[in-house]
């Protein structure tokens, strides 16, 4: 797996740093951030997603909270998919 570092939260304290990487072969984003708290999880379940999908978080998945300042490190539309057609 080849990872490319995209960014780290410049506002976070030492050793508490939300971080984003790009897995270069697949175009997947790898995100380290804070686990969502119970009120956030409850609200996510209330809002839901698309019809036919459960609102439960399945095993192997989690909900995270990514600070707004981290948006600057997310690839822009086309930036990942141009390089990785399946992404």
N, C-alpha and C positions, 0 to 999 in steps of 0.2 A: 504494500500500500504506500503510495507516494502522496504525502500531504504538503500542501502549500499554506503557509501561515497567511491569513487575511487581516487579522486585527485583534486587538485586546482593548478592553474598556479602559480608556485613559483616566477615568475618574474613580476607578476602584482602588481600595487600599491594597497594599502589598499582600500577596498570597490569597486574594479574593478577586480574581480577575476573570470575568466572562471573556471567552476567547472563541474565535471562529477560524476554522481551517477549511480548505477545499481539498477533497480527495480527487486527485487529478485524473485518474483513470475513469472514474464513473461520473464526475461532476457533482457528487454528493457533498453537502455541507456537513461538517462535524462541528457541533456546538457544545461548548462547556458554559454553563450558566447556573443560576440559582434555581433550585426546585421550586415549583409553584406551591404556595401555601394552600391550606384547606379551603379558605374562602374563594380563592382563584379557581381551584379545581371544581368547586360547586358551581360557580358561575359558568365555567366552560361547559359543564354538563347541562345547565339550564339553557344555554344558547344553542348547544348542539352543533351539528355540521350539516350533512346532506341526508335526505330521506333514505332509509334503509341501513344507515350506519348507527351502531350503538354509540351511546355517549360515555360508556365506560372506557377507561384507559386499559388496553390489553396488556397482558404480561409481556415484558420486554420493551415496553414503551413508557415514557413519562412526559409530563407537561413541564416545560421550563419557562422561566421569565427572563427575557432578554432585554437589558436596559435599552431605552430608546437611542442612546448615543451609539449603540452598536450597529444601527441601520446603515451607517456610513460604510461599513465593511462588507455588507451583503452585496453580492454581484448584481449588477444592473441587468435588466431584461436583455436577453440575448448573449450576455457575456459568457455564461457557462454553457448554454445550449449550443452556441456557435462552435465552441471548441469540442463539445461532447454531444453529438447528435441525439443520443438516447436520454439526455438529461432533461 
